[in-house]
Every structure is written in structure tokens, then in C-alpha cells.
Amino acid sequence: MKKTNPSPHLVVPERRRVIKESEFATKEDLLSVEMPDSVTVIKEGAFSGCPNLESVKLSKNLKTIEANAFRNCYKLKSIVLPEGLETIGESAFFKCFELKNVAIPESVKFIGEDAFGPN
């Protein structure tokens, strides 16, 4: 059976509620992610170590981004945090060097240590 390379553009399937812990971690060829509005939680380290990830379209119903979710996504430039988001875990966007302007919705109740740093 011939092995196929994963697409650099990930579209998470409809009806998914959770992006699992480390599910897409260390995917070096991943450039973009699009989530359906059914996703409510991004677990710890889900996309950590994806050095070429540039853009992520989050679910509008997202409630929680756990620790290290996007850690070491050095090229992440664009992310819009949805109104309704409540938790941004520790080091969630740690070493996302290209991420310059992020609007944090008023719904956020907790931001973990180093959530956006060092950038």
C-alpha cells in the first residue's frame, strides 16, 4: 500500500467536539487548520511543534484552549479567539513568534502563565 503525504491544509471533520491531546503535534508540513463550529475544546499540546503552521480558523463555539496547544508554532500569524472562549491554558501560544496582535474576548476568565510569551 502506498503511503500518502498528509495535506498541509487540515479541515477537522464536522461534529468533532474535541481536538485530542497531541493529536496533530509535530506535523512539520501543516500550514493551516480549519475547525468546525462543533469543536469546544482543544486539548493539551494538540498542535504543539508544528513549526510551519501559519493560520488557524477556530470554532466559534470554542470554550477551552488547554496548555501548550499551539506551543512552538513559530510561524503562526493569524488567529481570532472567539467570543465565548473562557480558558487559555499555560503556554498555549508559547513561542508563536509571528503572532503579533490577538484580541482577547471579554468572555475569557482564565489565562495561564506564559500563554502568549515569549513572543
Sequence and secondary structure as in RCSB ss.txt:
>XXXX:A:sequence
MKKTNPSPHLVVPERRRVIKESEFATKEDLLSVEMPDSVTVIKEGAFSGCPNLESVKLSKNLKTIEANAFRNCYK
LKSIVLPEGLETIGESAFFKCFELKNVAIPESVKFIGEDAFGPN
>XXXX:A:secstr
       SEEE  TT  EE TTTTTT TT  EEE  TT  EE TTTTTT TT  EEE  TT  EE TTTTTT TT
  EE   TT  EE TTTTTT TT       TT  EE TTTT   
